[in-house]
């Protein structure tokens, strides 16, 4: 039996020394809420007490504590504290707690050292607020803008009004020369977005979007990678539902397999998005889109089992939490990808594609083979454009072979 960390205020008195002493009880309460076990909780509290004594010897006030001083402390006392990574994570949590309590100043946002950094920050804000992109999507767009500006203004002094059409074409030709077709296509799309932002902000006098060359790419050139229906069931059966983490992962995989959700949509799912009476799920999709999907019986049952028997107690409204303390919401779509990869390995299924989209493609393929139209598949997957679904017309190779014309001169 695992004993949870839940100390009384009197248990902490002997550690309340130094400038952080008044905050020790509150931090201990936070660790208790996050579900740490007895040993881990006391280890973290002792580390904070060491930091407080260290600050006392250097006559540092709480409001002087920041990431730089934490790094100095870890380096100075590395022989007397837990492993560096564990200590750094504990003190990062402490800094966040102290800032939320207004005990120390908020972390200052570094002022961009050059025009490039300033424009990049404004462009990111534009993508999030004006375009409604998810934070993960900005990681595709921002590097392209950074590469373009660095290529045109290598000295760092950015002058957008000096941009010409030739600068755009030269960058695309240079950048795409060492990239694959898909990567080059994404680069061109992101560059058009960035140039449109510059126009909207009045930073350029001429709209250069049309100057971005079209990157040759057949939208239907590749086949979507997918699992057969029997393989999907093998992956689902690989979850050990006797364990709490198995109950969680089974519910996650069912959402991917039965509803074709994206990884980010699973992460964003909250308790308020589940309408048990109407048997519906509210899904927060790409571009701030909100959809309602029917809740299949097996998915609803798996969610109910996880919520009742396996989900740690938490004030968070997110459905899926980490399986170990701290019991916080899953960090992002990469966590869903890790769940998928581990399940494929348990089921001994080898696949070139190992992310959450594997199940989305698999659902579409199964629907197609069962007679669903492309329009129906697009509705299930919530594609905004019909062209996105067209790639699945190439999936069923056996059916396509029956339509193939005989080769002239071949055997009858």
DAHUTA-V521468 format. One record per pair of residues at least 4 apart in sequence whose ideal C-beta (glycine too) atoms are under 6 Angstrom apart, sorted by the first residue. I is the first residue (numbers start at 1). J is the second residue. D is the distance in whole Angstrom. If there is no record, write none. Layout:
I_J_D / I_J_D
This chain:
2_37_5 / 3_38_4 / 5_31_6 / 5_32_6 / 5_36_5 / 5_38_5 / 5_41_3 / 6_32_5 / 7_11_4 / 7_12_6 / 7_28_6 / 9_25_5 / 12_16_6 / 12_24_5 / 12_25_6 / 15_49_4 / 16_21_4 / 16_24_5 / 17_21_6 / 17_53_6 / 18_52_3 / 18_53_5 / 18_55_6 / 18_56_4 / 19_55_5 / 19_61_6 / 19_62_5 / 20_52_4 / 23_27_6 / 23_103_6 / 27_97_6 / 28_45_6 / 30_97_6 / 31_36_5 / 31_41_5 / 31_44_6 / 34_325_5 / 34_326_4 / 34_327_5 / 35_312_5 / 35_325_4 / 35_327_4 / 36_40_4 / 36_41_4 / 36_325_4 / 44_90_5 / 47_81_6 / 47_87_6 / 47_90_5 / 48_94_6 / 51_73_6 / 54_73_5 / 55_60_4 / 60_64_5 / 62_103_5 / 62_104_6 / 63_104_5 / 65_69_6 / 65_104_6 / 70_91_5 / 73_77_6 / 74_87_6 / 77_81_5 / 81_87_5 / 82_86_4 / 82_87_5 / 98_103_4 / 98_104_5 / 99_104_6 / 99_106_6 / 112_117_3 / 112_118_4 / 114_156_4 / 115_158_4 / 116_149_5 / 116_158_5 / 120_146_6 / 123_145_6 / 123_197_5 / 124_138_6 / 124_142_6 / 125_129_6 / 126_130_5 / 126_197_5 / 127_131_5 / 127_133_5 / 127_138_5 / 127_141_6 / 132_287_5 / 132_288_4 / 133_137_4 / 133_138_6 / 134_264_6 / 138_142_5 / 141_190_5 / 141_193_6 / 144_187_5 / 144_190_4 / 144_191_6 / 145_194_4 / 148_171_5 / 149_153_6 / 149_158_6 / 151_171_5 / 152_167_5 / 153_158_5 / 160_198_5 / 160_203_4 / 160_204_5 / 163_167_5 / 163_204_6 / 165_208_6 / 165_211_4 / 166_170_6 / 168_208_5 / 168_211_4 / 168_212_6 / 169_213_6 / 171_175_6 / 172_176_6 / 172_213_5 / 175_187_6 / 176_184_4 / 179_183_4 / 179_184_5 / 181_217_5 / 184_215_5 / 185_215_5 / 185_217_5 / 188_212_5 / 188_215_5 / 191_212_5 / 192_209_5 / 192_212_5 / 195_208_5 / 195_209_5 / 196_209_6 / 198_203_4 / 198_204_5 / 199_204_6 / 199_207_5 / 220_391_5 / 223_394_6 / 224_361_4 / 224_391_6 / 225_352_6 / 225_353_4 / 226_361_4 / 226_362_4 / 226_365_4 / 227_231_4 / 227_232_5 / 227_362_4 / 229_366_5 / 231_349_6 / 232_257_5 / 232_362_6 / 234_347_5 / 235_343_5 / 235_347_5 / 236_253_6 / 238_343_5 / 238_346_4 / 238_347_4 / 239_246_5 / 239_249_5 / 239_250_4 / 240_246_4 / 241_246_5 / 241_247_5 / 241_250_6 / 244_310_4 / 245_323_4 / 247_305_6 / 247_306_5 / 247_310_4 / 248_306_5 / 248_310_6 / 249_339_5 / 250_302_6 / 251_302_4 / 251_303_5 / 251_306_5 / 252_266_6 / 252_339_5 / 253_257_6 / 254_258_5 / 254_299_5 / 254_302_5 / 255_259_6 / 255_261_5 / 255_266_5 / 256_261_6 / 256_356_6 / 256_359_4 / 257_359_5 / 258_296_5 / 258_299_5 / 259_293_6 / 260_360_4 / 260_363_4 / 260_381_5 / 261_265_4 / 261_266_5 / 263_333_3 / 263_336_4 / 263_356_4 / 264_333_5 / 265_283_5 / 265_285_6 / 266_336_5 / 267_330_5 / 268_284_5 / 269_273_5 / 269_319_5 / 270_317_5 / 270_318_6 / 271_317_5 / 273_281_6 / 273_282_4 / 275_280_4 / 279_295_4 / 280_292_5 / 280_295_6 / 281_293_5 / 281_295_5 / 282_292_6 / 283_291_5 / 283_293_6 / 284_290_6 / 285_289_4 / 291_382_5 / 295_299_6 / 295_300_5 / 304_308_6 / 305_309_6 / 306_310_5 / 306_311_6 / 307_311_5 / 312_321_6 / 312_327_4 / 314_321_6 / 314_327_5 / 316_329_5 / 318_329_4 / 320_330_5 / 321_327_5 / 321_329_6 / 322_327_6 / 322_328_6 / 330_335_4 / 331_335_6 / 336_356_5 / 337_355_5 / 337_356_6 / 340_356_6 / 341_354_5 / 344_349_5 / 344_354_6 / 353_358_5 / 364_377_5 / 364_392_5 / 365_395_5 / 367_372_4 / 367_377_5 / 368_372_6 / 368_392_5 / 368_395_6 / 369_396_6 / 372_376_4 / 372_377_5 / 374_389_5 / 377_389_5 / 378_383_4 / 378_386_6 / 378_389_4 / 383_388_4 / 383_389_5 / 406_410_6
